[in-house]
């Protein structure tokens, strides 16, 4: 069993856990463990860190089973805890979240090795993602890659004047009140 890649899957939906485990077993060569909450996932990762560490964690972002007593309310908090504790594990996100800003923030701030969508995920894609992760490469499913590219294009198109307007708008009742406040290249 020592030569098998250990993968932990954290998700609050049993069907998702079963499906991903099935895909990975179909590919072979993996020791797959599933868990349905982030606190237990973090404890399992920490407790196995020095003996039989997990090489890869796949986690969802949202966990509907979080309670008042739950410390880590979702996948983002789980990833932050892993990063804060400097645990050596590759992280992949498998989620249904496709909101451009959320995707961008997760990728920019948490730097997961992979970002897959549950709705488009199959054995081939998971296998491809795992191979990329094991070779220290990143893999984002096509739709996520497109969202990041589109967001970067929009960000590039925001010039200095547009950014000034966005910063000043909340301070003024009317757009006309911005006259004289917004400058272009240091000139009014």
C-alpha positions in Angstrom: 0.0 0.0 0.0 3.0 2.3 0.5 3.5 2.8 -3.2 -0.1 4.0 -3.7 -0.9 7.7 -3.9 -3.0 8.6 -0.9 -5.9 10.8 -1.7 -8.4 12.4 0.7 -11.8 13.6 -0.7 -13.8 16.0 1.5 -17.4 16.7 0.5 -20.7 16.8 2.3 -22.6 14.9 -0.4 -22.2 11.1 -0.2 -23.0 10.7 -4.0 -20.1 13.0 -4.8 -17.8 11.1 -2.5 -18.9 7.7 -4.0 -18.5 9.0 -7.6 -15.0 10.4 -7.2 -13.9 7.4 -5.3 -15.3 5.2 -8.1 -13.5 7.2 -10.8 -10.2 7.0 -8.9 -10.5 3.2 -8.2 -11.3 2.8 -11.9 -7.9 4.5 -12.7 -6.1 2.4 -10.1 -3.0 3.0 -8.0 -4.7 5.2 -5.4 -5.5 4.7 -1.7 -8.7 6.8 -1.5 -10.2 8.0 1.8 -13.5 10.0 2.0 -14.7 12.3 4.7 -17.8 14.5 4.9 -16.7 17.5 7.0 -13.7 19.9 7.0 -12.8 19.6 10.7 -12.5 15.8 10.4 -10.6 16.2 7.1 -8.1 18.6 8.8 -7.6 16.3 11.8 -7.1 13.3 9.5 -4.5 15.1 7.4 -2.6 16.3 10.5 -2.8 12.9 12.3 -1.4 11.1 9.2 1.2 13.8 8.3 4.2 12.0 9.8 3.2 8.4 9.3 1.1 7.8 6.2 0.6 11.3 4.7 -2.0 12.1 2.0 -0.4 13.4 -1.1 -3.6 15.0 -2.5 -6.7 16.5 -1.0 -9.8 17.1 -3.2 -12.3 19.3 -1.4 -15.6 21.0 -2.1 -15.9 24.7 -1.2 -19.3 24.6 0.5 -20.4 22.3 3.2 -24.0 22.4 4.1 -23.4 20.2 7.2 -21.4 22.9 9.1 -22.8 23.7 12.5 -22.2 26.2 15.3 -19.6 23.8 16.7 -17.7 23.4 13.4 -14.4 25.2 13.3 -13.8 25.0 9.5 -17.1 25.9 7.8 -16.0 25.0 4.3 -13.3 24.1 1.9 -11.8 27.6 1.7 -11.2 27.5 5.5 -9.8 24.0 5.3 -7.3 25.1 2.6 -6.4 28.1 4.7 -5.8 25.9 7.8 -3.6 23.6 5.8 -1.6 26.5 4.4 -1.3 28.1 7.8 0.1 24.9 9.3 2.4 24.4 6.3 1.2 20.9 5.7 2.8 19.3 2.6 -0.2 18.2 0.6 -1.4 19.1 -2.9 -4.9 20.6 -3.0 -7.6 20.2 -5.7 -11.0 21.8 -5.6 -14.0 19.9 -6.9 -17.1 22.1 -6.6 -20.2 23.4 -8.3 -19.2 27.0 -7.7 -18.6 28.8 -11.0 -19.2 32.4 -9.9 -16.4 34.4 -11.6 -15.3 36.4 -8.6 -15.4 33.4 -6.2 -13.4 31.3 -8.7 -10.9 34.2 -9.1 -10.6 34.7 -5.3 -10.1 31.0 -4.6 -7.4 30.7 -7.2 -5.7 34.0 -6.4 -5.8 33.7 -2.6 -5.6 29.9 -2.0 -3.6 28.8 -5.0 -5.2 25.3 -5.4 -3.3 22.9 -7.7 -6.6 22.0 -9.5 -10.1 23.4 -9.9 -12.7 21.0 -11.3 -16.4 21.3 -11.7 -18.6 18.6 -10.3 -21.0 18.9 -13.3 -18.3 18.2 -15.8 -16.0 15.9 -13.8 -15.4 12.3 -15.0 -12.6 9.7 -14.5 -10.6 11.1 -17.4 -10.6 14.6 -16.1 -9.8 13.5 -12.5 -7.0 11.3 -13.8 -5.6 14.1 -15.8 -5.8 16.5 -12.9 -4.1 14.0 -10.6 -1.2 13.5 -13.0 -0.8 17.3 -13.4 -0.8 17.7 -9.6 1.7 14.9 -9.1 4.0 16.6 -11.6 3.7 19.9 -9.7 1.6 21.5 -12.4 -1.7 23.2 -12.2 -5.0 22.1 -13.8 -8.1 24.1 -14.1 -11.1 22.7 -16.0 -11.7 24.5 -19.3 -14.7 26.6 -18.1 -12.7 27.8 -15.0 -9.7 28.7 -17.2 -12.0 30.7 -19.5 -13.5 32.6 -16.5 -10.1 33.5 -15.3 -9.0 34.7 -18.7 -12.2 36.8 -19.2 -11.8 38.3 -15.7 -8.2 39.3 -16.4 -9.2 40.9 -19.7 -11.9 43.0 -17.9 -9.4 43.9 -15.2 -6.9 45.1 -17.9 -9.6 47.2 -19.6 -10.2 49.1 -16.4 -8.0 52.2 -16.9 -7.0 54.8 -14.3 -10.1 57.0 -14.8 -12.5 54.0 -14.5 -10.9 53.0 -11.2 -11.1 56.6 -9.8 -14.8 56.7 -10.7 -15.5 53.4 -9.0 -13.7 54.6 -5.8 -15.5 57.9 -5.8 -19.1 56.8 -6.7 -20.1 55.7 -3.2 -19.1 59.1 -1.8 -21.4 61.1 -4.1 -25.1 61.2 -4.6 -24.9 62.2 -8.3 -22.4 61.3 -11.0 -22.4 65.0 -11.9 -20.7 65.7 -8.5 -17.6 63.8 -9.7 -16.7 66.6 -12.1 -13.4 68.1 -11.1 -12.6 65.2 -8.8 -11.7 62.6 -11.5 -8.3 63.3 -13.1 -6.8 62.0 -16.2 -3.0 61.6 -16.1 -2.7 63.9 -13.2 -4.8 66.7 -14.8 -8.4 67.7 -14.1 
